[in-house]
Amino acid sequence: MKMLLTVEFPLEPFNTFVRDGTIGPKIEQVLEAIKPEQAYFTEQDGARGAILLVEVGQASAVPKLAEPFFLVFQATCRFRIAMSAQDLQAANLEALGKQWGQIV
């Protein structure tokens, strides 16, 4: 299942890694290990952040994706399901609407 992994990096140790020139290799090593389909770096709530599209085959895959960010960067990670238009069509919303739409 595809999921969006959002990462929020605290100022430290990220600032230290920027200053000592090790941030690039550290990020590269994490990305090589988790192999996201896409990775975007951005601001989140006034802090450094990343949004990655990852494949999560089963719940036990979550630590492999999150622990590098926890341990290397002391970051916060959140996972959200990412559905394609085809996934949404397969959900059969029309049938769910008929089943549940009349209950108040």
N, C-alpha and C positions, 0 to 999 in steps of 0.2 A: 504494500500500500504506500502510495506517495504521501509524504508529509512535509510541511514547512517547518523547518527547525529555525527558530529565531534565537539569536544569541545577543546578550547584552554584556559588554565588557566593562568591568569597573576601571577606574583610572589607573589603579595599581593592581597588578604589576605591569599593565599594558604600557604606561608611560615609561617605565624603566626599560622595557624591551625596545621601545622606540629609540630612547636615548642611547642604549648600548649597541644598537644596530642588529639585534637578534630577532626583531619582530617578523621580518619577512620569512626567514627560514622556519620559524616556529609555526606561522600560519600555513606555509607550504606543507610542512610535515603533517599537520592535522588534516588538511584537505586531501593529501595523498592517502591518508589512512581511512578517512570516512567516505571518500569518493562521492561527493554530492553531484547530482545531475547539473545543478546550477548553483552558483554562489554569488551573492551580491553583498557588498559592504556599504553600510549606511549609518545614519544617526537614528537612535531610538531613545525617545524621552530625554534628549539632551546628552546622551552618552554614545560612545562608539557601539556599533552593532553590526550584525550580519543576518541575512536571510538566505537559507540554503534549502534547496529542494532535494530531499533524500528519500531513498527507498527503505521502508521498514517492513520486512517480511513477517516478523513476529515481535511480540513485546520484548523478548530477550535481546533484540538488536538495539534497543534504546540506549543502554549503557555504552555500547561501542561508539555510538554517535555523540553522546553527551560528555562522557568522562574526559576526553581530551580537552574540551573547553573548560570543564570544571577544574581539572588538575593543573593545566598549563596556565590558564588565564584567570582562574577564579570567577568564571563567567556564570551568568544565569541562562538557562536553556528552557525553551518552551516548544512543544510539538503540537502541530495542528494538522488535521487531515486535509489533504489537497485533492479535490476531485476535478477531473476533466469534464468537459461537456458530455462526453460519452458515459462517464461514470454517473453523472447526474441523470441522464436519460435512463440508464439501467436501474435506477432507484424506483422507477415507476411511481412518480409522484401523483399521477392521476388516480391510481388505485388507492393510494394512501389517503388522498383527499376525499374519495368516496367513503372510505372506511372510517376516517376520523373527523371529517369536516363538519359533520352534523352534531357532534357531541359538544355540549356547552356546559 
